[in-house]
């Protein structure tokens, strides 16, 4: 059996984090957790770019733009969509989910779903 996995000792990567401002009381905590995880693992904080977008629906297009730059080893997408009494939640959730998946497939880099 062959096991293929990344080398955690390798730290020469650039990362982007796309985070939505909507529901900021949640997304700012997600952002802090992500940044702390990178720092705890020994990654250089200066190799992590954070891009803030208005809401979750804007995450995929921004992630796609970042992926097109070929500057990043992976893109982390963070947002919070809260279910209300209208179908808006389903529309936004479906769009964001499909969009983030498409970015990963189109650009062939890891795009982490944290919405």
Secondary structure, 3 states (H helix, E strand, C coil): CCCCCCCCCCCCCCEEEEEECCCHHHHHHHHHHHHHHHHHCCCCHHHEEEEEECCHHHHHHHHHHHHHCCCCCEEEEECCCCCCCCCHHHHHHHHHHHHHHHHHHHHCCEEEEEC
